[in-house]
């Protein structure tokens, strides 16, 4: 007859085996985020519109994430947000502690841009967008250009930053599809540097400048009549601009396929916030919910109003649906859009002005041979 101790050891052993075989209980988002620090990569230059929006979001969104982690905004400009996107996609942690704010043009690069872009836009996790609004094209008061129609006969030099920035893409499309005589100088250190170049007299204007950033950063340009706003570019016109007599760009588009191509380029989500692939679904949902709660937060809205920035948010689900729609565009429309973004005739910043105003590529350190 087996001993009592031997008899009791059998179920005990079974319980131990069951415990080992049972899957570990996953942490809830609140348990995971408690005490954590979340990094928000900002793919725009310090002092620009993206930095302003991201900084305000970072100061308030943490309160709405389960566990209330601290959010730290980290500036990572370069290659029109592609640097930040690459870091997010390939090198960042996939645990929900890193997300990013990137240029809308960067999200379309795999479809419309250069070969070798190392990310899949449809695998990203979209958290939401803070604002999708028209961009504007304007001429400095010293320019002979006073109306958009003037660009058919008068050349205007415009400053731009990276190839996926609005400043570059909008000017390039207007030049290539609508015949606007725009000489694009690419490679300035963001919109702030391009604005200073215009004020110094190096350039004559800018295209693809966000209306909210313009109105926030340079209200005196309107009140003191320092600029002529030539056109507004977006799906929905801005009432204030319409009242000022600023025409929509669609007035000048005659070909239906060219309009579809322009809509493909100009319609990606404005000021989107994204997470890398592979983040646990419950944390993605927690971040999406926190984002939408933040954009309704009275303290957030008060600071946004004080900074004079416009908040017209969309949910992560809506942004994801929009991206899938854009990526399903016909090959014909994609082909026209790619041609519209051709860099032919673009002048590099360092070949046009003092290199200190231009972006510079960091040289890779050579590995020492052992």
WODA-V14000 format. One record per residue. N is the residue number from 1. PHI is phi in whole degrees, 0 to 359 (999 if undefined). OMEGA is omega in whole degrees, 0 to 359 (* if undefined). Layout:
BEGIN
[[N	PHI	OMEGA] [N	PHI	OMEGA]]
END
This chain:
BEGIN
[[1	999	183] [2	293	181] [3	288	180] [4	298	182] [5	294	180] [6	290	180] [7	296	180] [8	290	184] [9	287	182] [10	291	177] [11	296	178] [12	298	179] [13	295	179] [14	297	179] [15	296	179] [16	296	180] [17	296	180] [18	295	179] [19	297	180] [20	292	183] [21	285	183] [22	293	179] [23	293	179] [24	292	179] [25	288	183] [26	291	177] [27	291	172] [28	286	177] [29	306	180] [30	296	179] [31	294	182] [32	292	187] [33	280	182] [34	300	179] [35	79	182] [36	274	171] [37	243	180] [38	256	181] [39	259	175] [40	251	178] [41	281	182] [42	246	185] [43	279	177] [44	238	184] [45	283	177] [46	302	180] [47	91	179] [48	273	182] [49	297	181] [50	297	179] [51	294	179] [52	296	180] [53	299	184] [54	296	180] [55	297	179] [56	292	178] [57	300	182] [58	298	182] [59	287	186] [60	237	188] [61	292	182] [62	303	180] [63	295	186] [64	257	176] [65	274	177] [66	307	183] [67	90	177] [68	47	177] [69	288	176] [70	271	179] [71	255	179] [72	245	177] [73	277	182] [74	236	180] [75	289	179] [76	217	180] [77	288	177] [78	140	176] [79	55	178] [80	60	180] [81	80	181] [82	293	177] [83	297	179] [84	296	180] [85	296	180] [86	295	178] [87	297	179] [88	299	188] [89	286	189] [90	253	189] [91	244	184] [92	282	176] [93	294	180] [94	256	184] [95	254	179] [96	99	181] [97	260	178] [98	223	169] [99	219	189] [100	213	171] [101	248	184] [102	229	177] [103	296	180] [104	297	180] [105	295	180] [106	296	181] [107	292	181] [108	264	185] [109	301	178] [110	299	181] [111	271	189] [112	247	190] [113	257	185] [114	286	175] [115	288	175] [116	87	176] [117	289	193] [118	261	171] [119	203	178] [120	250	185] [121	298	182] [122	276	175] [123	261	178] [124	290	174] [125	261	183] [126	269	183] [127	269	179] [128	155	174] [129	229	182] [130	273	184] [131	195	173] [132	237	189] [133	214	178] [134	296	169] [135	260	179] [136	231	173] [137	241	183] [138	218	179] [139	244	177] [140	291	188] [141	297	179] [142	277	181] [143	283	176] [144	282	179] [145	281	180] [146	240	179] [147	226	180] [148	300	180] [149	299	180] [150	297	182] [151	290	175] [152	284	183] [153	233	183] [154	244	179] [155	282	176] [156	231	178] [157	274	181] [158	236	178] [159	267	180] [160	215	178] [161	255	184] [162	287	186] [163	290	176] [164	256	179] [165	282	177] [166	299	181] [167	300	179] [168	279	189] [169	292	183] [170	294	179] [171	297	181] [172	295	179] [173	294	179] [174	297	179] [175	289	188] [176	282	183] [177	260	184] [178	255	176] [179	75	178] [180	293	182] [181	278	180] [182	249	174] [183	260	187] [184	265	176] [185	256	186] [186	257	174] [187	119	174] [188	294	181] [189	280	177] [190	91	184] [191	294	180] [192	297	180] [193	292	178] [194	293	177] [195	295	179] [196	296	178] [197	298	178] [198	293	180] [199	294	177] [200	285	181] [201	95	178] [202	291	180] [203	241	186] [204	249	183] [205	179	181] [206	211	175] [207	229	181] [208	87	179] [209	278	179] [210	299	181] [211	299	181] [212	295	178] [213	294	179] [214	300	184] [215	292	179] [216	285	189] [217	273	187] [218	225	179] [219	298	180] [220	292	179] [221	295	178] [222	275	185] [223	297	181] [224	263	177] [225	54	179] [226	275	180] [227	226	169] [228	247	179] [229	278	190] [230	272	181] [231	198	173] [232	247	188] [233	234	180] [234	179	181] [235	283	181] [236	236	182] [237	290	176] [238	272	182] [239	307	182] [240	297	180] [241	292	179] [242	298	179] [243	296	179] [244	282	179] [245	88	180] [246	278	183] [247	285	172] [248	283	183] [249	296	184] [250	296	177] [251	300	186] [252	259	181] [253	262	184] [254	255	185] [255	264	184] [256	296	180] [257	290	177] [258	294	176] [259	296	178] [260	299	179] [261	294	178] [262	294	177] [263	295	178] [264	297	181] [265	284	188] [266	269	187] [267	264	179] [268	304	183] [269	304	179] [270	273	181] [271	50	181] [272	281	176] [273	239	189] [274	225	173] [275	238	182] [276	287	174] [277	294	173] [278	88	178] [279	287	178] [280	310	186] [281	302	182] [282	291	178] [283	283	175] [284	299	180] [285	296	179] [286	295	179] [287	290	177] [288	298	180] [289	295	179] [290	295	179] [291	299	182] [292	291	176] [293	291	181] [294	294	184] [295	289	174] [296	254	183] [297	290	183] [298	299	181] [299	292	177] [300	297	182] [301	294	177] [302	295	180] [303	293	178] [304	297	179] [305	294	179] [306	296	179] [307	276	178] [308	62	176] [309	250	183] [310	272	177] [311	244	176] [312	225	191] [313	281	169] [314	226	182] [315	286	178] [316	299	179] [317	296	179] [318	292	179] [319	295	178] [320	299	180] [321	297	178] [322	297	180] [323	297	179] [324	294	178] [325	294	181] [326	298	182] [327	285	177] [328	261	180] [329	300	182] [330	292	178] [331	304	180] [332	296	181] [333	294	178] [334	299	179] [335	297	178] [336	295	180] [337	296	179] [338	298	179] [339	296	180] [340	294	181] [341	265	180] [342	303	182] [343	274	182] [344	304	179] [345	87	179] [346	288	179] [347	254	179] [348	286	182] [349	306	184] [350	294	177] [351	269	185] [352	245	185] [353	216	178] [354	299	185] [355	299	182] [356	293	179] [357	270	188] [358	251	175] [359	292	178] [360	231	178] [361	277	178] [362	285	179] [363	285	179] [364	286	179] [365	287	178] [366	285	179] [367	287	180] [368	286	180] [369	284	183] [370	276	*]]
END
